[in-house]
Amino acid sequence: MQFLYETGGEFHFMDTQTFEQLFLTADQLGEKKDYLKENLVIKALFHNKHPLGIETPMFVELKVVQSEPGIRGDTATGGTKPATLESGALIQVPLFVEVGDIVRIDTRTREYITRVK
């Protein structure tokens, strides 16, 4: 299935073969909602034709939309700072990551992997 958009806490998906649409709530998605961006292809989990949740790719690439500038030489906190991604997720990134950068995230551990050029 392909993620289309989110409105009012409902996340809309489309079956890429039949073009049928369905929606899931934020409660049904749990933390997985933090990795969704438009057009992302996911696997939907069903039981008796009722959607239960989704399985995201192991890695996703998301844009940093908010982060404080890193202070050179500030490694007392392990050399990371909080960053908000385009999906709304808050993760820790290295000090050199800036607003507008695209970063690869491991969806299993919610950890920064690398900055994407």
Secondary structure as GFF3:
##gff-version 3
##sequence-region A 1 117
A	DSSP	beta_strand	2	7	.	.	.	ID=ss1
A	DSSP	beta_strand	10	14	.	.	.	ID=ss2
A	DSSP	beta_strand	21	25	.	.	.	ID=ss3
A	DSSP	alpha_helix	26	29	.	.	.	ID=ss4
A	DSSP	three_ten_helix	30	35	.	.	.	ID=ss5
A	DSSP	beta_strand	43	47	.	.	.	ID=ss6
A	DSSP	beta_strand	50	55	.	.	.	ID=ss7
A	DSSP	beta_strand	59	67	.	.	.	ID=ss8
A	DSSP	beta_strand	80	85	.	.	.	ID=ss9
A	DSSP	beta_strand	90	94	.	.	.	ID=ss10
A	DSSP	beta_strand	102	106	.	.	.	ID=ss11
A	DSSP	beta_strand	111	116	.	.	.	ID=ss12
###
